Amino acid sequence: MKQSTYDTGADVRERALLVSLVTDEVKRSGSDPKHSLQELVHLAETAGVEVAGRIMQNRDVPDTKWFVGKGKAQELKAAIAAEGVTTAIFDQELSGAQVRNLEAELDAKIIDRTQLILDIFAGRAKTREGILQVELAQLTYLLPRLAGQGVNLSRQGGGIGTRGPGETKLETDRRHIRNRINELKRQLKEVIAHRNLHRERRKKTGVVQIALVGYTNAGKSTLLRQLTSADVLAENKLFATLDPTTRTLALPSGKEVLLTDTVGFIQNLPHDLVAAFRATLEEANEADLLLHVVDASSPMRDRQRTVVEEVLGELGAAGKPTLLVYNKIDEVPSNAIGLLAGGADTIRLSAFNARDLDHLLHRIEDKLLGGICTLRLPASRGDLSALAYRVGDVLSRETEEDDLILTLRINPADMEKWGRPLEAYRTAEMPETAASEADR
């Protein structure tokens, strides 16, 4: 039998039925329930679960007691017995009462989409910050559902829904969990303060930051690896990497910037998880440029793009300078490429194509480095010339008596943010440069 992706503590790989409820609200939202259910399949497989079957139910609104209704619950019970499965995974979030009722009726472990995602994150977190954030999100999720966790909490066999804080913590009372949540928040504040200190240092030195954002499995880690030779995991799996990775990226002009790979987004991303990972996701909020990576080969690329934009809006990163990067273009049929959205801030590429990557680097440089200006600096002010080299792309350097004349290309936002000491020495300015060589 194929081994689970993670060591769940169980002797055999778990088998589960996947259940999705299609309500009128879901239909009005414009989302595709079939795609969401298929995504749930990938999530389950990522968690090391064998999918035994899928069941979809249509109702006007969820049933308050059984979620899918008493009749469908009976059908689920029969299907669970026939398939010999021990777990039912729901594509929507369940209340504690619904979990309790379904467990009693089906005699099976009940997991919802949120708990499944949290479980995957628990298996992927490696850094101290990531582990703290996942535990905080899990405990915040479990606290109002303790009454509905009766069967789950008594299980000792491992499997999905039991990773992370651990059995002993889950069986404690609400007061103990609240105390643990407060302790986790305190520890995270220390981590966040340390991260903010590094950010402030980067700002003072004028280091430019770029963040890779996008839907999970869009190819962000692969792009980071190809651009910077970073030793990061790049797999065709959901949430293949969780903790952010930052590497130095050299632009064609020789200017070095920082490129950060952030955690992938997903539709219906648990709000507790967004809140817990806010410090990590703020890498996107602090960035000077976002590379929004979209899987061009996905039939749901437009919806996935919208999901990412919505989460960025929640984080306060909406409206930041962005390049829309359609990745995996080599997997798109030639007659469908024209269906991809275009525009001045859009690029289509394959992360494994050297020419495409070179094109991307030029586009990044054009986006970051804007107009050309001339500075006349006192030759004795080495600090000012060093600052000019850090915040802009120096195109020429001349000396005239006791002055150093630098012609550089610099983004106005960079000049405003880090180059204010240079403003008094500006002598001339030219319009913003044209697009990269690849676009000429």
Helices and strands as residue ranges (DSSP letters): E 15-22, H 24-29, H 33-46, E 50-58, H 70-83, E 87-90, H 96-106, E 109-112, H 113-124, H 128-142, G 143-148, H 150-154, H 167-170, H 174-204, E 209-214, H 220-228, E 245-250, E 256-261, H 271-276, H 278-286, E 289-295, H 301-315, E 322-327, G 329-331, G 334-339, E 346-348, H 354-368, E 371-378, H 382-391, E 393-400, E 403-410, H 412-417, G 420-425, E 426-430, G 437-439
